[in-house]
Amino acid sequence: LPLSLDLSFSTRNLKKEEVDELAIRIPTGGGKEDADAEYIYVFRIAPSSPFPREMILEAFNAGRALQQAEDYEGKKNLCKANPPVEVSHALYVGRSYAPRQRFRQHLLSSKSNTYAIHFAAWAHAIDLRVEFHLYRFAGLGDPGVQVLEDGLWDHLRPMLGRRGDK
């Protein structure tokens, strides 16, 4: 993989201002230099995070259950949980043409139909420490980047999200 842009954050107080401060370091993907670029990104549990995967999945599943409740009036837009894999510290593997916007979608709660982690909707109580790694690929084309994303997903076996293209 090429060198990555790396960020780390805590889910304790994910407010818009904090997310904006983090996101400013991430490329928008809309510049001339990105005309033929795509980005693959990975969210992973930081080694310094004190929470076991089981507790993280329990908090995530509680957030999903809340969204599935009949009286829930918001969007049902949390990504899916995957069967647990003991060796994985990866939370999510994805790709985007607009990485800054996609990063924000994953961190904040949202009223859109876009599926994402939406950490602010469920992870604030556990103060999860997360690392974000962003990789830029140019000139490979959609099929080439899809193969890379799928290979990375298969290797890392993330806890959340789905594999591959829709």
Secondary structure, DSSP 8 states (H G I E B T S, - for coil): ----EEEEEESTT--HHHHHHHHTTS--S-SGGGTTEEEEEEEEE-TT----HHHHHHHHHHHHHHHHSTT--S---B--B----TT--EEEEEEESSHHHHHHHHHS--SSS--B--HHHHSTTTT-EEEEEEEEEESSHHHHHHHHHHHHHHHH--SBS--S--
